[in-house]
Amino acid sequence: QVQLVESGGGLVQPGGSLRLSCVASGSGFSRNPMGWTRQAPGKQREVVASITSTGSTSYADSVKGRFTISRDNAKNTLYLQMNSLQPDDTAVYYCNTGPAPGYWDYWGRGTQVTVSS
């Protein structure tokens, strides 16, 4: 069983930055792809970014050039560095893992990110 715990969300002004973290417990962290998905009220769920076990990354067009996903397998931790945040980035951000990017078997409880002046 895998457990994922996110942290790092909060309130930030437009143009600001936040760094999300996700600590994974259980086996197999380093072998599986991981990612971040966000859900905003009234909007479709969106896979923001994903990273494979070998470090290959992919991003939604909406965040390319602003967000960076990374992982530290020694610490069982996934990160999402978010820069140049905009109000449209406001959402609950979930940490995920599973057999393939976008095919997530496990979800954290989420962390709220609010971008507002």
C-alpha positions as CSV (number, residue, x, y, z in Angstrom):
1,Q,0.0,0.0,0.0
2,V,1.2,3.5,-0.9
3,Q,0.4,6.6,1.0
4,L,1.0,10.1,-0.3
5,V,1.1,13.2,1.8
6,E,1.2,16.6,0.1
7,S,2.4,19.9,1.7
8,G,3.4,23.4,0.6
9,G,0.1,24.9,-0.6
10,G,-1.1,28.2,0.5
11,L,-2.2,31.7,-0.6
12,V,0.1,33.6,-2.9
13,Q,-0.2,36.7,-5.0
14,P,-0.1,36.6,-8.8
15,G,3.4,36.3,-10.0
16,G,4.5,34.6,-6.9
17,S,6.0,31.1,-6.3
18,L,5.2,28.0,-4.3
19,R,6.9,24.7,-3.9
20,L,4.8,21.6,-3.3
21,S,6.2,18.5,-1.7
22,C,4.8,15.0,-1.6
23,V,6.2,12.3,0.7
24,A,5.5,8.7,-0.3
25,S,5.4,5.8,2.1
26,G,5.3,2.1,1.0
27,S,7.4,0.2,-1.5
28,G,8.2,0.9,-5.1
29,F,8.4,4.7,-5.0
30,S,11.5,4.8,-7.2
31,R,10.2,2.4,-9.8
32,N,6.9,4.1,-10.6
33,P,6.0,7.3,-12.5
34,M,4.6,10.1,-10.3
35,G,2.8,13.3,-11.0
36,W,0.6,16.2,-9.9
37,T,-3.0,16.6,-10.8
38,R,-5.1,19.6,-10.0
39,Q,-8.8,20.1,-9.6
40,A,-10.4,23.6,-9.6
41,P,-14.1,24.2,-8.9
42,G,-16.1,24.0,-12.2
43,K,-13.1,22.9,-14.2
44,Q,-12.0,19.6,-15.5
45,R,-9.3,17.7,-13.6
46,E,-5.9,18.3,-15.2
47,V,-2.7,16.4,-15.1
48,V,-0.2,19.2,-14.5
49,A,3.0,17.3,-14.7
50,S,4.5,13.9,-14.5
51,I,7.9,12.3,-14.1
52,T,9.0,8.8,-14.9
53,S,11.3,6.6,-12.8
54,T,14.2,7.6,-15.0
55,G,13.4,11.3,-14.7
56,S,11.7,12.1,-17.9
57,T,9.1,14.8,-17.5
58,S,6.0,16.1,-19.2
59,Y,3.8,19.1,-18.6
60,A,0.4,20.4,-19.4
61,D,0.6,23.3,-21.9
62,S,-0.9,25.6,-19.3
63,V,2.1,25.3,-17.0
64,K,5.0,24.7,-19.4
65,G,7.9,27.1,-18.6
66,R,6.5,28.0,-15.2
67,F,6.3,24.7,-13.3
68,T,9.1,22.2,-12.7
69,I,8.5,18.6,-11.4
70,S,11.3,16.7,-9.7
71,R,11.8,13.7,-7.5
72,D,14.3,12.6,-4.8
73,N,14.1,8.8,-4.7
74,A,16.4,8.7,-1.7
75,K,13.9,10.7,0.3
76,N,10.8,9.2,-1.3
77,T,9.7,12.7,-2.2
78,L,8.1,14.4,-5.2
79,Y,8.3,18.2,-5.8
80,L,6.5,20.7,-7.9
81,Q,8.1,24.1,-8.2
82,M,5.5,26.6,-9.3
83,N,6.6,30.1,-10.5
84,S,4.8,33.0,-12.1
85,L,1.6,31.8,-10.6
86,Q,-1.7,33.1,-11.9
87,P,-5.3,33.1,-10.6
88,D,-6.1,30.3,-13.1
89,D,-3.6,28.1,-11.2
90,T,-5.9,28.1,-8.1
91,A,-6.9,24.6,-7.4
92,V,-6.4,21.6,-5.1
93,Y,-3.2,19.9,-6.1
94,Y,-2.9,16.1,-5.7
95,C,0.1,13.9,-5.7
96,N,-0.2,10.7,-7.7
97,T,1.6,7.5,-8.6
98,G,0.7,4.5,-10.7
99,P,1.8,2.3,-13.5
100,A,1.9,5.0,-16.1
101,P,1.6,8.8,-16.3
102,G,-2.0,9.7,-16.1
103,Y,-3.0,6.2,-14.9
104,W,-2.9,6.9,-11.3
105,D,-3.7,4.2,-8.8
106,Y,-2.9,6.3,-5.7
107,W,-3.8,9.8,-4.7
108,G,-2.9,12.0,-1.8
109,R,-5.5,14.1,0.1
110,G,-4.4,17.2,-1.8
111,T,-3.1,20.7,-0.9
112,Q,-4.9,23.9,-1.7
113,V,-3.2,26.5,-3.8
114,T,-4.9,29.9,-4.0
115,V,-3.5,32.7,-6.2
116,S,-5.1,36.0,-5.5
117,S,-4.3,39.6,-4.8
